[in-house]
Amino acid sequence: SLSQTMARLVSLLVLVALCLTFAATVRADTPVNCMYDDLVGTWTLQLGPSGFDSSLNCTKPWSPVSSYTVTLSYPNKATDAAGNTGVFTIIYNQGVEVDIAGRRYFWFSNYQAQGGKVVPLCSQTFAGQAWVHNSEPYNPSNWGCFSGVRQQNKNMLATHAPSVITIDAPSDVQRRNTLYQHDHDLVERINKSGTTWTATVYDEHLGMTIGQLEQRAGGAKKHGSDFSTRGRSTCRPPLSATMSRSL
């Protein structure tokens, strides 16, 4: 009937709108590259008022009403000052989600722009981009804002220096315009190391530039890796190196 056809059309339009919104959200990554070592440790969170719905805008002024301390430890354990335990998940290299004591915390990592460079500040939450709500599977309630910093502990393993990412420097433009080439020697060394998986190359990447490959990975501005130098010795944070050897 006409009414059923119109209902289906409206449903389709709503689905398209949701897809476009999701696509726009995915593209809005921040230019940081925060690794596991940058994020584990004890965090002190300053919590604002709660009781709001998901429309809460944390970029608007708010004042803390309490503090909350949570420690993130190997491999993905979260422990608060009251002894409650939960889990944490690193969302790519962009932020962290902590699920503990019936509440779920999420924050984007902070960064600072200095001229043409971006310095990640991984031990801080990004202002206005940190939310907490109840750990409910659908339509979570009781939203609130928070800010947080990771405490500096002398007993913590030394972490690597923050990646300073240069945006659109002439040398970087030249690098991104370089054509990708297979590194068969690297693939052979990986496969001879006795891993539980097999490395390979993909011919579909031939003819693409380093910049195009970085764009596939989420964009050049937030990646400290350089596809053109793979196979050379790179410096890994000590904790990440220890974890990778245990896999």
C-alpha positions in Angstrom: 0.0 0.0 0.0 1.0 3.7 -0.3 1.3 4.0 3.5 3.6 1.0 3.7 5.8 2.3 0.8 6.1 5.7 2.5 7.0 4.1 5.8 9.8 2.1 4.1 11.0 5.2 2.4 11.2 7.1 5.7 13.0 4.2 7.3 15.5 4.2 4.5 16.1 7.9 4.7 16.7 7.7 8.5 19.2 4.9 7.9 21.1 6.9 5.3 21.2 9.9 7.7 22.6 7.7 10.5 25.3 6.3 8.2 26.3 9.8 7.1 26.5 10.9 10.7 28.6 7.9 11.6 30.9 8.5 8.7 31.4 12.1 9.8 32.2 11.0 13.3 34.8 8.4 12.2 36.6 11.1 10.2 36.9 13.4 13.2 39.9 11.7 14.7 42.3 13.8 16.9 46.0 14.1 15.9 47.4 12.1 18.8 49.3 8.8 18.9 49.0 7.6 22.5 50.4 4.1 23.2 49.7 1.5 25.9 52.7 2.7 28.0 51.4 6.3 27.9 48.1 5.3 29.5 48.7 2.7 32.1 49.1 3.9 35.7 47.0 5.7 38.3 44.5 8.3 37.1 42.8 11.0 39.2 39.5 12.0 37.7 37.6 15.1 38.7 33.9 14.3 38.4 31.2 16.8 37.6 27.5 16.6 38.4 25.7 13.5 37.0 22.1 12.6 36.2 22.0 14.0 32.6 21.2 12.2 29.3 23.4 11.6 26.3 22.8 15.1 25.0 25.2 16.4 27.7 27.7 18.9 26.3 30.9 18.7 28.4 32.5 21.7 26.5 30.2 24.0 28.4 31.4 25.2 31.9 31.0 22.7 34.7 32.5 22.4 38.2 33.8 19.2 39.8 31.9 17.8 42.8 34.1 14.8 43.6 37.2 13.0 42.7 37.8 9.4 41.7 41.0 7.4 41.5 41.5 4.4 39.2 44.6 2.5 38.3 45.1 0.9 34.9 47.4 -2.1 34.9 48.5 -5.1 32.8 46.9 -6.4 30.8 43.6 -4.4 30.9 42.7 -4.4 34.6 41.2 -1.3 36.2 41.2 -1.0 40.0 39.8 1.9 42.1 40.6 3.1 45.6 37.7 1.1 47.1 39.0 -2.2 45.6 36.5 -2.5 42.8 37.9 -4.1 39.7 36.9 -3.7 36.0 38.5 -3.5 32.6 39.8 -0.8 30.3 40.1 -0.6 26.6 42.3 1.6 24.5 40.4 3.0 21.6 42.9 2.9 18.8 45.5 5.6 19.7 42.8 8.2 20.5 41.4 7.5 23.9 40.4 5.2 26.7 37.3 3.5 28.0 37.1 2.2 31.6 34.2 0.0 32.8 34.2 -0.3 36.6 31.8 -0.3 39.5 28.7 0.0 37.3 30.0 3.1 35.5 31.7 3.6 32.2 34.3 6.3 31.6 35.6 7.5 28.2 38.0 10.2 27.3 40.0 11.4 24.4 43.7 12.0 25.0 44.9 15.6 25.1 47.3 17.3 22.8 48.9 20.7 22.2 49.4 22.4 18.9 52.6 24.4 18.6 52.9 26.1 15.2 53.0 23.4 12.6 53.5 20.6 15.2 51.3 18.6 17.5 52.6 17.3 20.8 50.4 14.5 22.3 49.7 15.0 26.1 48.6 11.4 26.7 48.6 11.8 30.5 45.7 14.2 30.4 42.1 14.0 29.2 41.1 16.3 26.4 39.1 19.3 27.8 35.4 18.8 27.2 35.8 15.4 25.7 35.4 13.1 28.7 32.1 11.5 29.7 30.9 9.0 32.2 27.6 7.1 32.4 26.1 3.9 33.8 27.3 0.6 32.3 24.1 -0.2 30.5 24.1 -2.0 27.1 21.5 0.3 25.5 20.7 4.0 26.0 22.9 4.4 29.1 21.7 6.9 31.7 23.2 9.1 34.4 25.7 11.0 32.3 28.3 13.3 33.7 31.5 15.2 32.6 34.9 14.7 34.1 38.6 15.6 33.6 41.6 13.6 34.6 45.4 13.4 34.8 47.7 10.4 35.2 49.9 10.5 38.3 53.6 10.4 37.8 55.1 7.5 39.7 58.9 7.1 40.0 58.4 3.3 40.1 56.7 3.2 36.8 58.6 1.8 33.8 60.1 4.6 31.8 58.0 5.4 28.8 59.0 6.7 25.4 59.1 10.4 24.7 55.9 11.8 23.1 55.8 11.8 19.4 56.1 15.2 17.9 54.2 15.2 14.7 55.0 17.7 12.0 52.1 18.7 9.8 52.7 19.5 6.2 56.4 20.1 6.5 58.1 20.1 3.0 60.0 16.9 3.9 56.8 15.2 5.1 55.0 16.1 1.9 57.8 14.6 -0.2 57.7 11.4 2.0 53.9 11.1 1.6 54.3 11.4 -2.2 56.8 8.5 -2.3 55.5 5.3 -3.9 55.1 2.3 -1.7 57.3 -0.7 -2.3 57.1 -4.2 -1.0 59.7 -5.2 1.7 60.1 -8.9 1.0 63.2 -9.1 3.3 61.1 -7.8 6.3 58.3 -10.3 5.5 60.9 -13.1 5.3 62.5 -12.1 8.7 59.1 -12.0 10.4 58.1 -15.5 9.1 61.4 -16.9 10.2 61.0 -15.6 13.7 58.5 -18.4 14.6 55.4 -16.3 15.0 51.9 -17.9 15.2 50.9 -15.9 12.1 52.2 -15.5 8.6 53.2 -12.1 7.1 52.6 -11.4 3.5 52.4 -8.5 1.0 49.4 -7.2 -0.9 49.8 -6.3 -4.6 46.8 -3.9 -4.4 49.1 -1.5 -2.5 51.6 -1.2 -5.4 51.2 2.1 -7.2 49.9 3.8 -4.1 51.8 6.5 -2.3 52.8 6.5 1.4 50.2 9.2 2.0 47.4 7.2 0.5 48.3 4.2 2.7 48.4 6.4 5.7 45.0 7.8 4.8 43.7 4.2 4.7 45.0 3.8 8.3 43.1 6.9 9.5 45.2 9.9 8.3 48.8 11.0 8.3 48.5 13.7 10.9 48.1 11.3 13.8 50.6 8.6 12.9 54.1 8.5 14.1 54.8 5.4 11.9 56.4 5.8 8.5 55.4 3.1 6.0 58.5 4.0 3.8 60.9 3.0 6.6 59.4 -0.3 7.7 62.1 -2.9 8.1 64.5 -0.6 9.8 65.2 -0.7 13.5 62.6 1.2 15.5 62.4 2.1 19.2 59.6 0.5 21.2 58.4 1.5 24.7 59.8 -1.0 27.2 56.5 -2.3 28.5 55.1 -2.8 25.0 58.3 -4.7 24.0 57.9 -7.0 27.0 54.3 -7.7 26.2 55.0 -8.4 22.6 57.6 -11.0 23.5 55.0 -12.9 25.6 52.5 -13.2 22.8 
